[in-house]
């Protein structure tokens, strides 16, 4: 067969095997895909081969009923994620037609949602809709995802607005101009209609629409502050769930906090202050907000700072970048990465894992001590956002997953180690392509262009933001489970008060 004929044959084999729950057919499809990819395929066909491979893993998962499983370690889901990530980041991806690109992006977003990474899934669906705004399957899945996301948000107003956008997305999936990939779309329409009707019964759509006021918010007092706030909105870096809907001014706030925490009266004898993780989360929020501004200053600076004048440095002939602006980017990267390890420390404390504090990090907090085996309390946990955190850690530390993620997410761990312990050589962005060969021959440290470092720092800030959301949602899940398990337990409450902005001055009284 020609390459095109072979791909068509394999795709049909996968579909038929899935419909007939015929696992031997999927085994044959994997064999044929392995055989086909030995050919010198065009870039477009190489992407399609990965897409079909992902479909085959999805079919195997469905046949094994793994789609409904809470198992955190799932080879089918991981292999599907790997194949879809390879497809999305392949140079030939952009050459595919719009519908196929939307299919691949949507499938990957669906998978992210399935493993608990709801925020990353919303961004993925939005990427697909940028290509084809009326693609029905993306709109419908985005609506279902936003509906679930809204259910985890505590603030009543924000929850209602997210639910409204979920409802609107589901309605768009049923609109006359919606684009369906298959002629057999009526079952999907029925599914989306059922979800929309359920939301419509719970939500006063007109009332929420009239009160959302997404164009109203804090713009900033100066030109610089306004530019900073807009930059945060565009990069989706505000700690506000509404920022996941887009660059709406109403989202220009960091109002997201932990849920209410319950403790036994004898848990901290003699200590009547709020639970320690309340203050710890506030400290992490402050570190995140400060790192975010440092990053903005670093990427937007166009002047030589006075602190750089008179600092004697050597021109190493590789167009090095030394400046306060560059150090701000480096520092923001360090802080954002350190937040992940601090979240691991919070997980150890809240879930009472009993790990050695100085050895806890975002990679090993999930594992049995000194073993590559998941802790028993996580293996079948139905805590969806906590599982999302685990899969987020896999993207950073799993050798396969981290090699197939987006270009700006590659080597984050290696860069962090170079920043902290060895040598990260930063060259001016335009010059790096001319210096990379020379830099690699030395084997001394890591070389990176300034624009690449900035891109990776922004991506790491987005990861840290998602992690802060996920850990709060995960704790809220546990607190709800506690209340369900002990409905008659008497609980006293302690009010918490916001720290006034005037108290944030170093010299405040």
QUICORDA-V542550 format. One record per backbone hydrogen bond with DSSP energy under -1.0 kcal/mol. CO is the residue of the C=O (numbers start at 1). NH is the residue of the N-H. E is the energy in kcal/mol with one decimal. If there is no record, write none. Layout:
BEGIN
CO|NH|E  CO|NH|E
END
This chain:
BEGIN
2|6|-2.8  3|7|-2.4  4|8|-2.2  5|9|-2.5  6|10|-2.6  7|11|-2.7  8|12|-2.1  9|13|-2.2  10|14|-2.4  11|15|-2.2  12|16|-2.8  13|17|-2.3  14|18|-2.2  15|19|-2.6  16|20|-2.2  17|22|-2.9  18|21|-1.2  22|26|-1.0  23|27|-2.2  24|28|-2.1  25|29|-1.9  26|30|-2.5  27|31|-2.0  28|32|-2.5  29|33|-2.5  30|34|-2.5  31|35|-2.1  32|36|-3.0  33|37|-2.5  35|38|-1.2  36|39|-2.1  39|41|-1.9  42|46|-2.2  43|47|-1.8  44|48|-2.1  45|49|-2.2  46|50|-1.4  47|51|-2.2  48|52|-2.8  49|53|-1.9  50|54|-2.3  51|55|-2.0  52|56|-2.2  53|57|-2.1  54|58|-2.4  55|59|-2.4  56|60|-2.4  57|61|-2.4  58|62|-2.2  59|63|-2.6  60|64|-2.2  61|66|-3.0  62|65|-1.1  66|69|-1.0  74|78|-2.3  75|79|-2.6  76|80|-2.2  77|81|-2.5  78|82|-2.5  79|83|-2.3  80|84|-2.4  81|85|-2.5  82|86|-2.4  83|87|-2.0  84|88|-2.7  85|89|-2.1  87|90|-1.1  90|93|-2.1  92|95|-1.0  93|96|-1.5  97|101|-2.1  98|102|-2.6  99|103|-2.3  100|104|-2.2  101|105|-2.6  102|106|-2.7  103|107|-2.5  104|108|-2.1  105|109|-2.4  106|110|-2.9  107|111|-2.0  108|112|-2.4  109|113|-2.4  110|114|-2.1  111|115|-1.8  112|117|-2.6  113|116|-1.3  116|118|-1.5  117|121|-1.9  118|122|-2.1  119|123|-1.7  120|124|-1.8  121|125|-2.7  122|126|-2.3  123|127|-1.9  124|128|-1.8  125|129|-2.2  126|130|-1.3  128|132|-2.0  132|135|-1.9  134|179|-3.4  135|139|-2.2  136|140|-3.0  137|141|-2.0  138|142|-2.6  139|143|-2.3  140|144|-2.2  141|145|-2.6  142|146|-2.9  143|147|-2.1  144|148|-1.8  145|149|-2.5  146|150|-2.9  147|151|-1.3  149|152|-1.5  150|153|-1.1  155|159|-2.6  156|160|-2.2  157|161|-2.2  158|162|-2.5  159|163|-2.2  160|164|-2.2  161|165|-2.1  162|166|-1.9  163|167|-2.4  164|168|-2.6  165|169|-2.2  166|170|-2.2  167|171|-2.2  168|172|-2.2  169|173|-1.4  171|174|-1.0  175|178|-1.8  179|136|-2.6  183|185|-1.4  185|189|-2.1  186|190|-2.2  187|191|-1.9  188|192|-2.8  189|193|-2.5  190|194|-2.2  191|195|-1.9  192|196|-2.5  193|197|-2.8  194|198|-2.2  195|199|-2.2  196|200|-2.7  197|201|-1.8  198|202|-1.2  199|203|-1.8  203|205|-1.5  204|208|-2.5  205|209|-2.4  206|210|-1.8  208|212|-1.1  213|216|-1.8  214|250|-2.4  222|226|-2.3  223|227|-2.1  224|228|-2.5  225|229|-2.6  226|230|-2.1  227|231|-2.2  228|232|-2.4  229|233|-2.2  230|234|-2.6  231|235|-2.0  232|237|-2.6  238|240|-2.1  239|256|-2.0  240|243|-2.0  241|244|-1.7  242|245|-1.8  246|248|-1.7  248|251|-2.0  249|252|-2.0  251|253|-2.4  264|267|-1.5  268|271|-2.1  275|278|-2.1  276|280|-2.1  277|281|-2.4  278|282|-1.8  279|283|-2.3  280|284|-2.2  281|285|-2.4  282|286|-2.3  283|287|-2.4  284|288|-2.6  285|289|-2.8  286|290|-2.5  287|291|-2.6  288|292|-2.5  289|293|-1.8  290|294|-2.4  291|295|-2.5  292|296|-2.1  293|297|-2.8  294|298|-2.6  295|299|-2.5  296|300|-1.7  297|301|-1.2  305|308|-1.9  308|311|-1.5  319|428|-2.4  323|327|-2.1  324|328|-2.0  325|329|-1.6  326|330|-2.3  327|331|-3.0  328|332|-2.5  329|333|-2.2  330|334|-2.3  331|335|-2.7  332|336|-2.6  333|337|-2.3  334|338|-2.5  335|339|-1.6  337|341|-1.0  338|342|-1.9  339|343|-2.3  340|344|-1.7  341|345|-1.7  342|346|-2.2  343|347|-2.5  344|348|-2.3  345|349|-2.0  346|350|-3.1  347|351|-2.5  348|353|-1.9  356|359|-1.9  357|360|-1.4  361|365|-1.7  364|367|-1.6  366|375|-2.8  368|371|-2.4  373|368|-3.3  375|378|-1.9  375|379|-1.1  379|72|-1.7  382|384|-1.4  383|387|-2.1  384|388|-1.8  385|389|-1.9  386|390|-1.9  387|391|-2.4  388|392|-1.9  389|393|-2.1  390|394|-1.7  391|395|-1.5  393|397|-2.1  394|398|-2.7  398|402|-2.8  401|404|-1.2  406|409|-2.5  407|410|-1.0  411|415|-2.4  412|416|-2.2  413|417|-2.2  414|418|-2.2  415|419|-2.7  416|420|-2.3  417|421|-3.1  423|446|-2.5  425|448|-2.6  426|321|-2.4  427|450|-2.3  428|431|-1.4  428|432|-1.3  431|434|-1.4  432|435|-1.3  432|436|-1.9  435|439|-2.6  436|440|-2.3  437|441|-1.2  446|425|-3.3  448|427|-2.2  449|453|-2.5  450|454|-2.2  451|455|-2.1  452|456|-2.5  453|457|-2.4  454|458|-2.3  455|459|-2.2  456|460|-2.4  457|461|-2.1  458|462|-2.1  459|463|-2.1  460|464|-2.6  461|465|-2.4  462|466|-2.5  463|467|-2.5  464|468|-2.1  465|469|-2.0  466|470|-3.0  467|471|-2.5  468|472|-1.5  469|473|-2.8  470|474|-2.6  471|475|-2.1  472|476|-2.3  473|477|-2.2  474|478|-1.9  475|479|-2.5  476|480|-2.3  477|481|-2.1  478|482|-2.1  479|483|-1.9  480|484|-2.3  481|485|-2.4  482|486|-1.7  486|489|-1.4  500|503|-1.5  501|504|-1.9  505|508|-1.5
END
